[in-house]
């Protein structure tokens, strides 16, 4: 887990905090695991793709999430729907969060509730200006794009992990097998690392050519944060 000067950064949540993959200007690569995002945060000139919602509506669903589900077709459920800003007032209290959600029209899944602390952490760190270099992304969308528009098998299966590893290695991250062998005790799982790696690949691509963004009408939340998904 050596460090290197980052050109781009891919970040994914894990049980112990966040896992980040760095790609440097000379194409050197490294990964690290940290308890909080601030420990991973790169200078303002480093493009960062992170797998966490940025920009939350007060009610209803985000258009970018609905559009992302259309891209994933049969694997649409891999994108959460209905994450809303008022949930952040109910961290640690699923019953209260779910009651509010149902009153607003749609309940909150346990899986979505589990990531609320990470959403809150990034929300506190984010500003409209910072979004220029810290962008919401989604690894399932990136893997799908690199697989000719076909969603991969579930990342919770051996086949799904194999597919993801092959795509990551095929995009120049030759150290991926060594990294996977170094995960024990970090709190990050193989799928977390593979997700962070492919986000770094997508971010690197955005610095070299056109950036891919889910097609949906522009929308901002009450804090003026854009609700976009880049992939």
Order of alpha helices (4+ residues) and beta strands (2+ residues): beta-beta-beta-beta-alpha-alpha-alpha-alpha-beta-alpha-alpha-alpha-alpha
